[in-house]
Amino acid sequence: MSSQETILQIMPATGWVAVYDEAGEETAEALVCFALVDGGRAVRPMRADGNKIAFADAVANFLRVEELAEFEEDEEEEEDEEEEEDDEV
């Protein structure tokens, strides 16, 4: 967080994840909260990072924020497609 950013408000992020690109595969990490940040009035996702909370979108391989249920649904669809491709071979 830069010295110009001030967190004005924190809202729970239950059921939301940050999606990251890990060597071409998408992985998800649970969000702790969303922070309303002054200096542009942006809402930014935050995740647990060891003993502290950090902005999830500050990580280089960050892709997006998504509802956990939607992410899991997308993962299941990809697995089904892979199984269908394996069956065809």
C-alpha positions as CSV (number, residue, x, y, z in Angstrom):
1,M,0.0,0.0,0.0
2,S,1.5,3.3,-1.0
3,S,1.7,6.2,1.6
4,Q,-1.1,8.0,-0.3
5,E,-3.6,5.2,0.2
6,T,-5.8,5.2,3.3
7,I,-8.3,2.5,4.0
8,L,-11.6,4.2,4.7
9,Q,-13.8,1.1,5.2
10,I,-13.5,-2.7,5.3
11,M,-16.3,-5.0,4.2
12,P,-16.4,-8.8,4.6
13,A,-15.5,-10.9,1.5
14,T,-17.2,-14.1,2.5
15,G,-17.6,-16.4,-0.5
16,W,-15.1,-14.5,-2.7
17,V,-11.7,-15.5,-4.0
18,A,-8.7,-13.9,-5.7
19,V,-7.8,-15.9,-8.8
20,Y,-4.1,-16.2,-9.7
21,D,-2.2,-17.6,-12.6
22,E,0.2,-20.4,-11.4
23,A,2.2,-21.7,-14.3
24,G,-0.7,-21.5,-16.7
25,E,-3.2,-23.0,-14.2
26,E,-5.8,-20.8,-12.3
27,T,-5.7,-21.1,-8.6
28,A,-7.9,-19.4,-6.0
29,E,-7.2,-18.0,-2.6
30,A,-10.0,-16.9,-0.2
31,L,-10.4,-13.2,0.4
32,V,-10.6,-11.8,3.9
33,C,-12.3,-8.5,3.0
34,F,-12.7,-5.7,0.5
35,A,-11.2,-2.3,1.4
36,L,-12.5,1.0,0.2
37,V,-9.3,2.9,-0.4
38,D,-9.0,6.7,-0.6
39,G,-6.9,8.1,-3.4
40,G,-9.2,7.2,-6.2
41,R,-11.9,5.7,-4.1
42,A,-11.2,2.2,-5.3
43,V,-12.4,-1.1,-3.7
44,R,-9.5,-3.5,-3.4
45,P,-9.5,-7.2,-2.4
46,M,-7.5,-8.3,0.6
47,R,-6.1,-11.7,1.6
48,A,-4.4,-13.2,4.5
49,D,-0.6,-13.2,4.1
50,G,1.0,-14.9,7.0
51,N,0.4,-12.7,10.1
52,K,-0.9,-9.8,8.1
53,I,-3.5,-8.8,5.6
54,A,-2.3,-7.7,2.1
55,F,-3.9,-6.4,-1.1
56,A,-4.6,-9.5,-3.3
57,D,-4.3,-7.4,-6.5
58,A,-0.8,-6.3,-5.7
59,V,0.6,-9.8,-6.5
60,A,2.1,-10.0,-10.0
61,N,0.1,-13.1,-11.1
62,F,-3.3,-11.7,-9.9
63,L,-6.0,-12.2,-12.5
64,R,-9.4,-11.3,-11.0
65,V,-11.8,-11.5,-8.1
66,E,-14.6,-14.1,-8.4
67,E,-17.3,-15.7,-6.3
68,L,-16.0,-19.0,-5.0
69,A,-19.1,-20.9,-6.3
70,E,-18.5,-19.5,-9.8
71,F,-14.8,-20.4,-9.7
72,E,-15.6,-24.0,-8.5
73,E,-18.2,-24.3,-11.2
74,D,-15.7,-23.3,-13.9
75,E,-13.2,-25.8,-12.5
76,E,-15.8,-28.6,-12.7
77,E,-16.7,-27.7,-16.3
78,E,-13.0,-27.8,-17.2
79,E,-12.6,-31.2,-15.6
80,D,-15.7,-32.5,-17.4
81,E,-14.3,-31.3,-20.7
82,E,-10.9,-33.0,-20.1
83,E,-12.7,-36.3,-19.2
84,E,-14.7,-36.1,-22.5
85,E,-11.5,-35.5,-24.5
86,D,-9.8,-38.4,-22.8
87,D,-12.8,-40.6,-23.6
88,E,-12.6,-39.7,-27.2
89,V,-9.0,-40.7,-27.5
